[in-house]
């Protein structure tokens, strides 16, 4: 908080957390986002609850494509990626 960065990038920081801790991390990021930007990757629905924008990343022919998607599309994607 003394020397904040303009943004923070987290890659699947919630991967090994249970739903309660994922929700707590999501809420903490939401509170801290008033002063800076957080960019996170996730395959878990709890991290999407407080997000403002959603992007899907696809990979085809060795090229990544990034597309802005709706919250509903993001939730559908993470629900489909969960093991049965």
C-alpha positions in Angstrom: 0.0 0.0 0.0 3.0 2.3 0.5 4.2 2.1 -3.1 1.3 0.5 -5.1 1.8 -0.7 -8.7 -0.7 0.5 -11.4 -1.8 -3.1 -11.9 -1.2 -6.6 -10.6 -1.3 -9.8 -12.8 -2.2 -13.1 -11.1 -2.2 -16.4 -13.0 -4.6 -18.9 -11.4 -3.9 -17.9 -7.8 -7.1 -19.7 -6.8 -6.3 -23.1 -8.4 -5.6 -25.0 -5.1 -8.1 -23.1 -2.9 -11.5 -24.4 -1.8 -14.6 -22.4 -2.6 -14.6 -20.5 0.7 -11.0 -19.2 0.2 -11.6 -18.5 -3.5 -14.5 -16.3 -2.5 -12.4 -14.5 0.2 -9.6 -13.9 -2.3 -12.2 -12.5 -4.8 -13.6 -10.2 -2.2 -10.2 -9.0 -1.2 -9.2 -8.3 -4.8 -12.5 -6.4 -5.3 -11.9 -4.2 -2.3 -8.3 -3.4 -3.3 -9.3 -2.7 -6.9 -10.5 0.8 -5.9 -6.8 2.0 -6.1 -5.3 -0.2 -8.8 -6.2 -2.7 -11.5 -6.1 -6.5 -11.0 -5.8 -8.9 -13.9 -6.4 -12.6 -13.0 -6.7 -15.9 -14.9 -9.0 -18.5 -13.5 -11.0 -21.6 -14.1 -13.2 -21.1 -11.0 -16.6 -19.3 -10.8 -15.9 -17.6 -7.5 -13.2 -15.4 -9.0 -15.7 -14.1 -11.6 -18.3 -12.9 -9.1 -16.7 -9.4 -8.6 -15.0 -9.0 -11.9 -15.9 -6.0 -14.2 -14.6 -7.3 -17.5 -14.2 -10.8 -19.0 -11.9 -12.1 -21.8 -11.7 -15.4 -23.5 -8.4 -16.6 -24.9 -8.3 -19.1 -27.7 -5.3 -20.7 -29.4 -5.4 -21.7 -33.1 -2.6 -22.3 -35.5 0.0 -21.1 -33.0 -1.7 -17.8 -32.6 -3.6 -16.6 -29.5 -6.8 -14.6 -29.9 -8.3 -12.5 -27.0 -12.0 -11.7 -27.2 -14.1 -9.7 -24.8 -16.9 -11.9 -23.6 -20.0 -11.6 -21.3 -20.0 -12.6 -17.7 -22.5 -15.4 -18.6 -20.1 -16.7 -21.3 -17.3 -16.7 -18.8 -19.4 -18.5 -16.2 -20.5 -21.1 -18.7 -16.9 -21.7 -19.8 -15.6 -22.3 -16.2 -18.6 -24.5 -15.4 -17.8 -26.7 -18.4 -14.2 -26.9 -17.5 -14.9 -28.3 -14.0 -14.4 -32.0 -13.6 -17.6 -34.0 -13.2 
